[in-house]
């Protein structure tokens, strides 16, 4: 399912910012573009319970998004998220950088996404050893995905 790429030389890895830190640079933030700020805030609050804070025009109309009150995986670096890469396929829609949201009941959330103004792209796919996965388009035209984990 995934491929591990070995680093041949430490010269190719970013040096740590502080002494004693890991040499890996974690992804710690995501950004989603919006056309209608209030609509986008309402969509994610309704569908996923996210909290938002509008910073105003003097901060570029930026919206801070809180998706978790504590780290989802205790024992991992605070705020870090992992990701993946997939091969582009001619018959898959909207193959752009995206985020995946962990959910407990993907079937229920598909309905909530639709009711909140989003469009679910097909039916959930089973990813062996991980769970059920489906993508959707939010009210701002961004492709996002949901994953319902399965016990392994």
Protein Blocks (a to p, Z undefined) as FASTA:
>chain_A
ZZcdddfbfklpccdfbghiafbdcdfbdcdddfblmlmmmmmmmmnopacddebjknoo
pacddfbfbdfbghiaehiacdddddddfkbghiacddddddfblmlmmmmmmmnopace
hjadddehibccdddddfkopacdddddddZZ
